Amino acid sequence: MEKVTKRKFTESFRAEAVRMVLEQGQTTAEVARKLEISDKSLANWVRKGRRRAPSSVPVAVDRAARPVSELEAEVSRLRADQADVTTTAVSGGNARRCQELANAARAFGSYPLSIDGWMGALFDFSGPRQQSLPETWVSSYQFDGSSTVDCLPIRFGLDYQGIESITTPAGTFRCHYFVYLLAGSAIDHPPYETWVTTDGTSTLARARAGSPLDYTYEFVGLV
């Protein structure tokens, strides 16, 4: 039987969630959805908060609104030791897999190609030209993602080739150029190269898969 680990929340996290309901006028359902917590748990926190005297309701010291992004970051830290993956098949229906991790995952590779741009964001440009990317996971060991959804460890690295200016249908971009180091990888992947924008967004501008596929993918634009 799979063991379920109960999530723990800090007092500041609970206090801010309560403040979003009591002071900002948001509903418990809205806040619970934003913070990815149980409606029932939040309702219980709010009920306890209402019973306290107004001066004793635990909120931020200056009672200023704490950005939701900070709370989302805390949710991410709470979930750093767990991978939770859901996929939707073209034929309809969802598949989900949740797995505990020994160490926090640095990245998770799914099959939209935009993910490969974000892999480039993991590269430490102050380090060596060739770097491995540990604690990385994928949803499938099939190159095209055609197996059932899963949470599988993968070993690979990046070989940094420098900055290149490339032109795609979406325009001209300055890009970090990477060659993937796939020796020993669990995926039988053809040679692979990516060009990732240098503007801080890590947008995948171009990707090239070598023989026997010989595919080139390019950034066309935003939809």
Protein Blocks (a to p, Z undefined) as FASTA:
>chain_A
ZZdddddddfklmmmmmmmmmmnopafklmmmmnopafklmmmmmmmmmmpcfklmccdf
klpacdfklmmmmmmmmmmmcccdddddfkgpadddddddfbdcfbdcdfbfklmmmmmm
mpcfkbcfbdcdehiacfbfbfnlpaccdddddddddddebjcddddfkbccdddddddd
fehiabdcddddddddfehnopafbdcdddfklpacddfbdZZ
